[in-house]
Amino acid sequence: MCIISPKLVEVGRHINIDLHTTTELESVRGEKGRFQVTLRRKPRYIDLEKCTACGECTQVCPVTLSNDFDQGLSPRKATFKLYPQAIPGGFMIDKRDRSPCTNACPTRSMLMPTWR
């Protein structure tokens, strides 16, 4: 993280780079200088415009999962930030079913609607 975190911050501030977090590249078509890409964005279930990254949601979240960031060596809550220096700095919910963490949010207005 000592090497990559400053680079992530630099990329996040660059005017010619659009950062697509929680997004997977599905396909790339075209030729040099004229590419067309298809992206699939995973929902965060938390509105980054309203999230203050206070961490209150993580402290009260009753759902514990395996932490993918450290190869599953430690647990993490279903409401989480991937790592402390993550860009953007807001939290997300690893939603596999209806998460009880949403009820604990001190500013419930930051939660995105549930789509099924």
C-alpha positions as CSV (number, residue, x, y, z in Angstrom):
1,M,0.0,0.0,0.0
2,C,2.9,2.4,0.6
3,I,3.6,2.4,-3.2
4,I,0.1,2.1,-4.7
5,S,-1.9,4.4,-2.4
6,P,-0.1,7.7,-3.5
7,K,-0.6,6.5,-7.1
8,L,-4.4,5.9,-6.5
9,V,-4.7,9.4,-5.0
10,E,-2.9,10.9,-8.0
11,V,-5.2,9.0,-10.5
12,G,-8.3,10.0,-8.5
13,R,-7.4,13.7,-8.9
14,H,-6.4,13.6,-12.6
15,I,-8.8,15.6,-14.8
16,N,-8.4,13.2,-17.8
17,I,-9.1,10.0,-15.8
18,D,-12.6,8.7,-14.9
19,L,-12.2,6.3,-12.0
20,H,-14.7,3.4,-12.1
21,T,-14.7,1.6,-8.7
22,T,-16.5,-1.6,-8.1
23,T,-16.6,-2.1,-11.9
24,E,-15.5,-5.0,-14.0
25,L,-14.4,-4.9,-17.6
26,E,-16.6,-7.1,-19.7
27,S,-15.3,-6.5,-23.2
28,V,-13.1,-4.3,-25.4
29,R,-13.7,-3.7,-29.1
30,G,-12.1,-1.5,-31.7
31,E,-8.6,-0.5,-32.7
32,K,-5.9,1.8,-31.5
33,G,-7.3,5.2,-30.7
34,R,-11.0,4.1,-31.0
35,F,-11.9,1.6,-28.4
36,Q,-15.3,0.8,-27.1
37,V,-15.6,-0.9,-23.7
38,T,-18.4,-2.6,-21.9
39,L,-18.3,-2.2,-18.1
40,R,-20.4,-3.9,-15.4
41,R,-20.8,-1.9,-12.2
42,K,-21.5,-3.6,-8.9
43,P,-23.8,-1.5,-6.7
44,R,-22.4,-0.1,-3.5
45,Y,-25.9,0.3,-1.8
46,I,-24.5,3.4,-0.1
47,D,-24.7,6.9,-1.7
48,L,-21.2,8.2,-1.8
49,E,-22.5,11.8,-2.0
50,K,-23.9,11.4,1.5
51,C,-21.6,9.0,3.2
52,T,-19.2,10.7,5.6
53,A,-17.0,7.6,6.0
54,C,-17.6,7.7,9.8
55,G,-17.6,3.9,10.1
56,E,-20.7,3.8,12.4
57,C,-22.4,1.4,10.1
58,T,-19.5,-1.1,10.3
59,Q,-19.4,-0.9,14.1
60,V,-23.1,-2.0,14.4
61,C,-23.3,-4.3,11.5
62,P,-24.2,-7.8,12.7
63,V,-23.0,-9.6,9.6
64,T,-19.4,-11.0,9.5
65,L,-17.8,-12.2,6.3
66,S,-14.3,-13.3,5.2
67,N,-12.0,-10.4,4.4
68,D,-11.0,-10.7,0.7
69,F,-8.4,-7.9,1.0
70,D,-6.2,-9.9,3.3
71,Q,-6.8,-13.3,1.6
72,G,-9.5,-14.3,4.1
73,L,-7.1,-14.2,7.1
74,S,-9.4,-11.9,9.2
75,P,-13.1,-11.3,9.3
76,R,-14.8,-8.1,8.2
77,K,-18.4,-6.7,8.4
78,A,-20.8,-6.7,5.5
79,T,-20.6,-2.9,5.6
80,F,-17.0,-2.1,4.9
81,K,-14.4,0.0,3.1
82,L,-12.0,-2.3,1.2
83,Y,-8.9,-0.9,2.9
84,P,-8.2,2.3,4.8
85,Q,-6.8,4.3,1.9
86,A,-9.5,3.2,-0.6
87,I,-10.6,5.6,-3.3
88,P,-13.3,6.7,-3.0
89,G,-13.3,6.9,0.8
90,G,-16.9,5.9,1.4
91,F,-18.3,2.5,2.5
92,M,-20.2,-0.1,0.7
93,I,-22.4,-3.1,1.6
94,D,-21.6,-6.6,0.5
95,K,-25.2,-7.5,0.0
96,R,-26.0,-11.1,-0.4
97,D,-29.5,-10.8,1.0
98,R,-31.3,-8.0,2.8
99,S,-28.7,-6.5,5.1
100,P,-29.6,-5.5,8.7
101,C,-26.8,-3.0,8.5
102,T,-29.0,-0.6,6.6
103,N,-31.2,-0.1,9.7
104,A,-28.2,1.0,11.8
105,C,-27.0,3.9,9.5
106,P,-27.2,7.2,11.5
107,T,-28.1,9.1,8.3
108,R,-30.5,6.6,6.6
109,S,-30.9,9.1,3.8
110,M,-27.4,8.0,2.4
111,L,-28.7,4.5,1.7
112,M,-29.5,3.8,-1.9
113,P,-32.8,2.1,-2.8
114,T,-32.9,-1.7,-3.0
115,W,-33.1,-3.1,-6.5
116,R,-34.0,-6.7,-7.1
